[in-house]
Amino acid sequence: MKAVTARDLQKKVKECVDTAQEERVVITRRGRPAAVLVGVEGKDWEDVVLQTSPAFWKLIEERRKQATISFKELRARLKRRKR
């Protein structure tokens, strides 16, 4: 992981964006982490939006806490519904 100061980022934007395609770039301010630059070149716009959406990840977290059923049970339930 590469680190760059906010001031250096202004001078080397293209280089940092290129580097971010291979590894994350931590941007520091006054010696402390302030942001992370993550390359998304080649990814679908929708994937990028979902991966960075707090609401989406909250929904995923809530769903993971819910009880699940097996595929076999799902098929049985669907069969009963058709009748």
ZIWOGI-V775731 format. One record per pair of residues at least 12 apart in sequence whose C-alpha atoms are under 6 Angstrom apart, sorted by the first residue. I is the first residue (numbers start at 0). J is the second residue. Records with the same first field share a line. If there is no record, write none. Layout:
BEGIN
I=J + J
END
This chain:
BEGIN
0=22 + 23 + 24
1=24
2=24 + 25 + 26
3=26
4=26 + 27 + 28
5=26 + 27 + 28
19=37 + 38
20=38
23=36 + 37
24=36
END
